[in-house]
Amino acid sequence: MKRIRQIALVFGCALAMAGVQAQTPKPGGTLNLIVQPEPPGINLGNAKLGPSSFVGSKIYEGLISLSPKLEPIPRLAESWTISPDGKTYTFKLRPNVKWHDGKPFTSDDVVFSFTKYLPATFARTKLIMEQVEAITAPDPGTVVFRLKQPYPAFMYIFEATGGTIMPRHLYEGVTDYRTTPVNNTIVGTGPFKLGEWRRGAYIRLVKNPDYWDKGKPHLDNLYFHVVPDAVGRSIAFESGKVDAIRAGDVENFEIARLAAAPGVALSKAGWEFLEPMAFLNMNLRNKPIDDKRFRQAIAHALDRQFIVKNIFSTFGEPMNGPFTSSYGFKDASVETRHAYDPAKAKALLDEMGLKPGADGTRVALRLLPLPYGETWQRLAEYTRERLGAVGIKVSIVATDVPGWFSRLSSGDFDLAYNFVYLLGDPAIGVNQTYLSTNQLNRGTAANVDGYVNPQVDALLVKAENEQRRGERAKLYSQVQKTLSEDLPILWTHQMVMPTVYRAKVKNLISTGLGMNEGFADVWIDK
């Protein structure tokens, strides 16, 4: 992205259709899915948790999407240029695009989204917009972003889940974008519109007849069913009530069995941009967690190989640092490894002066489990058992998704399980979690642990603006070395997120956004 680049509509369409079968799509039909757990909201501008993104990405759009190789695909922008110095991005917008309420989409909506709405509702956008000197709209079909300095990751902010384009006309006179009741008015430009939401039962999306990509979407309806337990979700797929299940919808040990049924397919694709990883947040504001030896003791007390094999049923890969194995700039050679070694964990606790009492307890902590189903609950129970074995008494604090989000983002925890997305580039996916300036009340992917290291801050800031890939790699190697030594977070594993679906469903996963794509190209071979 360092040279001038013009992406024409024809090129974008070719990318979007890469891997699409040569069959002629058949119009009509209903695709039945599961959303787990039921999202607190589906306005993609201010609801960013996984379930919200899954549903909302069919309603709202960004300027681009991303191919499996993370190449930009035109969406609301049909083309763009990037100046030779990497500081000016000019987007040409699609003409004749309408919001779901019939109002025209223009460059004013893009300027509003990135200057007002998203910085107020989404910490990641607020952080990245600090790179921007000005956003202008020379005409209704053009938007220009002028950066203060080069930022090689900039194109990645424009996909739908992170760079949601919001309808400016609905928010006239609004000052608090986070809490305004207008957020309950679901109006996007995407291939589907909100039809009905029956809380506790389903969310139904209906075809947008005025969608800008003529002839699409192919489907008439999308149903996102709310099924409260994993057994019920397995039965829903087996019985034919639903056509696809995502990772987390059912127990991982059920996936191979369900995928082996006739007419069923399994895919591990579609996570190339999100690149999910799981970890244990540790609140460094609280004693004795602020002592690195205590965090090392926790790392040695937990068997991450066991976690991947027995709790996540082999769908994952243990990690020793902030970059997954397939992530750009990964350097495993600099990582400090904390092998499973309960005896070493006890020795570190003894060294700290945390001697066991009569009942074997050295210290008591609260653990906030991720409320995304039984697998995560078992992980919390395993953690309680293993930490208890070395004298760390753990109380599991169960809560629902809004409660988990509130407590984690506000710092009301000792330990908390979480998973985050790495989002294509460390300047986006890593910075948000470790910069000392991005802490509380900025979402659950922020630096909720309270980690402060000026050296890491300086490296991250320098790397995000470095255009030479080799130099960026050196800077990120230093970041990985320091973070794996400091252990501000216990990285458990790189997540493998399989999708199981009926083979009659075509083009279900065709881009690097996977199931968070808009589904305009999805059709059912009836």
Disulfide bonds with the S-S distance in Angstrom:
none
